[in-house]
Amino acid sequence: MVLCVTTACGPDFRDPGEVFEVRGVDVSHYQGVIDWEALAKDNHHFSFIKATEGRELRDKAFAANWSSAGQWGFCRGAYHFFRPEVPASIQARHFFDVVELEVGDLPPVLDVEERGRLSPADLVTSVKQWLKMAELHYGVKPILYTGQNFYNRYLAGQFDEYPLWIARYDAEEPVTVCGRDYQFWQYTDEGQLPGVVGDVDRNVFYGTRIDLALLCIPPRSANPVDDLAKFGE
């Protein structure tokens, strides 16, 4: 899909939020009190909401944002900000303690933006551990979030079985070195939207609203087996 029809991306540039059918935001306490009704009326369909970070941080706005997003009909997803210096098993269990997902919610999200002192191989191992634990706990494959450059340098080709949400803040859509598809594109961190004071991250989904619903947690006849002991503490 061509979003910019001139090489300079000048007058003919079209905002991805005007091109794609399914639009959304991601938020944390940094956005303050959000008017979710206004966002819904502005034709936004999904929201990713920060829940946890590292070993023990809980986003102070998560509970309010989570409840309000659900009330106003958003497909909502919760995300954990990954800290490479903290064992993945501890981070996963911290997220599980805070986030209870329901049928119709988006899968859990792991936000990976830094390598810290981990080697590239150890980073991949740690991220895989979090994702596998979350899949076992919630019974659905988690979504991996990262930036285009970070993905291409450290993560490409390692997580093809997981949905991908990728950030690239310019007129061009993300390009992965391995050629894999992605489901979500975070295209700006300077969005201005009704219901949000200040900047907010804006995103689009590659598909229809039906496709988005199919990505969400489906009804199931039994709870997934929560056999996490093998991952240690």
C-alpha positions as CSV (number, residue, x, y, z in Angstrom):
1,M,0.0,0.0,0.0
2,V,1.4,3.4,-1.0
3,L,1.0,6.0,1.6
4,C,3.2,8.7,0.0
5,V,2.9,9.4,-3.7
6,T,5.7,11.9,-3.9
7,T,9.3,11.3,-3.0
8,A,9.3,14.2,-0.5
9,C,6.2,13.0,1.2
10,G,4.8,16.5,1.0
11,P,1.3,17.6,0.1
12,D,0.1,14.2,-1.2
13,F,1.1,12.3,2.0
14,R,-1.8,10.4,3.5
15,D,-1.9,9.7,7.2
16,P,-2.1,5.9,7.7
17,G,-5.0,6.5,10.0
18,E,-6.9,7.7,7.0
19,V,-5.8,4.8,4.7
20,F,-6.3,1.8,6.9
21,E,-9.7,0.6,8.0
22,V,-8.8,-0.5,11.5
23,R,-7.1,2.0,13.8
24,G,-6.0,2.0,17.4
25,V,-3.8,3.6,20.1
26,D,-1.5,2.4,22.8
27,V,-1.4,4.2,26.1
28,S,0.0,4.3,29.6
29,H,-0.2,6.6,32.6
30,Y,1.7,9.2,30.6
31,Q,-1.5,10.0,28.7
32,G,-3.3,11.0,31.9
33,V,-7.0,10.6,32.1
34,I,-8.4,9.4,28.8
35,D,-11.9,10.1,27.4
36,W,-12.5,6.7,25.9
37,E,-15.9,7.7,24.6
38,A,-14.3,10.4,22.5
39,L,-11.8,8.0,21.1
40,A,-14.4,5.4,20.3
41,K,-16.5,8.1,18.5
42,D,-13.4,9.0,16.5
43,N,-13.5,5.5,14.9
44,H,-10.7,3.9,16.9
45,H,-11.2,0.2,17.3
46,F,-8.4,-1.3,19.4
47,S,-6.2,-0.2,22.3
48,F,-3.0,-1.6,23.8
49,I,-2.7,-0.6,27.4
50,K,0.5,-0.8,29.5
51,A,0.1,-3.1,32.5
52,T,3.5,-3.9,33.9
53,E,7.2,-3.4,33.5
54,G,10.2,-5.4,34.6
55,R,10.1,-7.1,38.0
56,E,7.4,-5.3,39.9
57,L,6.2,-2.0,38.3
58,R,2.5,-1.7,37.7
59,D,1.2,1.1,35.5
60,K,-0.9,3.2,37.8
61,A,-3.5,3.9,35.1
62,F,-3.9,0.3,33.9
63,A,-7.0,-0.6,35.9
64,A,-8.9,2.6,34.9
65,N,-7.8,2.4,31.2
66,W,-8.6,-1.4,31.0
67,S,-12.0,-1.0,32.4
68,S,-12.9,2.1,30.3
69,A,-11.6,0.6,27.1
70,G,-13.7,-2.4,27.6
71,Q,-16.8,-0.3,28.5
72,W,-16.5,1.6,25.2
73,G,-16.2,-1.5,23.0
74,F,-12.5,-1.5,22.2
75,C,-10.6,-4.7,21.4
76,R,-8.2,-4.2,24.2
77,G,-4.8,-5.7,24.8
78,A,-2.4,-5.5,27.8
79,Y,1.4,-5.2,27.4
80,H,4.4,-5.8,29.5
81,F,7.6,-3.7,29.0
82,F,10.5,-6.1,29.0
83,R,13.6,-5.4,31.1
84,P,16.5,-7.6,30.0
85,E,18.2,-7.5,33.4
86,V,15.3,-9.3,35.1
87,P,14.7,-13.0,34.6
88,A,11.9,-13.7,32.1
89,S,10.1,-16.0,34.4
90,I,9.8,-13.3,37.1
91,Q,8.6,-10.8,34.5
92,A,6.0,-13.2,33.2
93,R,4.6,-14.1,36.6
94,H,4.4,-10.4,37.5
95,F,2.3,-9.8,34.3
96,F,0.1,-12.8,35.2
97,D,-0.5,-11.4,38.7
98,V,-1.8,-8.1,37.2
99,V,-3.6,-9.1,33.9
100,E,-6.6,-11.3,33.7
101,L,-7.7,-11.6,30.1
102,E,-11.2,-12.5,28.9
103,V,-12.8,-13.8,25.7
104,G,-12.7,-11.0,23.1
105,D,-9.5,-9.4,24.5
106,L,-6.4,-9.2,22.3
107,P,-3.5,-11.6,23.2
108,P,-1.0,-10.5,25.8
109,V,1.9,-8.3,24.4
110,L,5.6,-8.3,25.2
111,D,7.2,-4.9,24.4
112,V,10.9,-5.5,23.7
113,E,13.0,-2.4,23.0
114,E,16.4,-2.9,24.6
115,R,19.1,-5.6,24.9
116,G,20.9,-4.4,28.0
117,R,23.9,-6.5,28.7
118,L,22.5,-9.7,27.2
119,S,24.1,-11.2,24.2
120,P,21.8,-11.4,21.1
121,A,21.4,-15.1,21.7
122,D,20.5,-14.7,25.4
123,L,18.1,-12.0,24.5
124,V,16.2,-14.3,22.1
125,T,16.2,-17.0,24.7
126,S,14.8,-14.7,27.4
127,V,12.1,-13.3,25.1
128,K,11.1,-16.8,24.0
129,Q,10.7,-17.9,27.6
130,W,8.3,-15.0,28.4
131,L,6.3,-15.7,25.3
132,K,6.1,-19.4,25.9
133,M,5.0,-18.9,29.5
134,A,2.4,-16.4,28.5
135,E,1.1,-18.7,25.8
136,L,0.8,-21.5,28.3
137,H,-0.9,-19.3,30.9
138,Y,-3.5,-17.6,28.6
139,G,-3.9,-20.3,26.0
140,V,-3.2,-18.0,23.1
141,K,0.0,-16.9,21.3
142,P,1.2,-13.5,22.5
143,I,2.0,-10.6,20.3
144,L,5.6,-9.3,20.1
145,Y,6.1,-5.6,19.9
146,T,9.4,-3.9,18.9
147,G,10.9,-1.3,16.6
148,Q,11.8,-2.0,13.0
149,N,15.6,-1.5,13.5
150,F,15.7,-3.5,16.7
151,Y,13.7,-6.3,15.1
152,N,15.9,-6.5,12.1
153,R,19.1,-6.5,14.2
154,Y,18.2,-8.9,17.0
155,L,14.9,-10.7,16.5
156,A,14.3,-11.3,12.8
157,G,13.5,-14.9,12.0
158,Q,13.3,-16.0,15.6
159,F,9.6,-15.4,16.4
160,D,7.7,-16.1,13.2
161,E,5.0,-18.1,15.0
162,Y,3.9,-15.0,17.0
163,P,1.9,-12.0,15.7
164,L,4.1,-9.0,15.3
165,W,3.4,-5.4,16.1
166,I,6.2,-3.1,14.8
167,A,7.1,0.5,15.1
168,R,8.4,2.8,12.4
169,Y,7.8,6.5,12.6
170,D,7.9,7.9,9.1
171,A,5.9,7.8,5.9
172,E,7.1,4.3,4.9
173,E,5.7,1.1,6.1
174,P,8.1,-1.2,8.1
175,V,10.4,-3.5,6.2
176,T,11.7,-6.7,7.9
177,V,14.9,-8.2,6.7
178,C,13.4,-11.7,6.8
179,G,10.4,-10.6,4.8
180,R,7.8,-11.7,7.3
181,D,4.4,-10.0,7.6
182,Y,3.3,-8.1,10.6
183,Q,-0.2,-7.5,12.0
184,F,0.1,-4.0,13.6
185,W,2.1,-0.9,12.6
186,Q,2.8,1.9,15.2
187,Y,3.4,4.8,12.8
188,T,3.8,7.7,15.1
189,D,4.3,8.7,18.8
190,E,3.0,12.2,18.2
191,G,-0.6,11.6,17.5
192,Q,-3.2,14.2,18.4
193,L,-6.6,12.7,19.1
194,P,-9.9,13.7,20.7
195,G,-10.0,12.4,24.3
196,V,-6.3,12.4,24.8
197,V,-4.3,15.4,26.1
198,G,-0.9,15.6,24.5
199,D,0.8,13.1,22.3
200,V,-0.4,9.5,21.9
201,D,1.0,6.5,19.9
202,R,-1.2,5.7,16.9
203,N,-1.4,2.3,15.2
204,V,-3.1,0.5,12.3
205,F,-4.0,-3.1,11.8
206,Y,-3.4,-5.0,8.6
207,G,-6.9,-6.5,8.0
208,T,-10.5,-5.9,8.6
209,R,-12.4,-5.6,11.8
210,I,-13.4,-9.2,11.4
211,D,-9.8,-10.2,11.1
212,L,-9.1,-8.3,14.3
213,A,-11.8,-10.1,16.1
214,L,-10.4,-13.4,14.9
215,L,-7.1,-12.5,16.5
216,C,-8.7,-12.0,19.9
217,I,-9.0,-14.6,22.5
218,P,-11.8,-17.1,21.5
219,P,-14.2,-19.0,23.7
220,R,-12.8,-22.3,24.9
221,S,-14.4,-25.2,26.7
222,A,-11.7,-25.6,29.3
223,N,-9.0,-23.4,30.9
224,P,-5.5,-24.0,29.5
225,V,-3.1,-26.1,31.5
226,D,-1.1,-23.7,33.6
227,D,2.0,-25.9,33.9
228,L,4.6,-23.3,34.6
229,A,6.8,-25.1,37.1
230,K,9.3,-26.1,34.5
231,F,10.2,-22.4,33.9
232,G,11.4,-21.9,37.5
233,E,11.0,-18.8,39.5
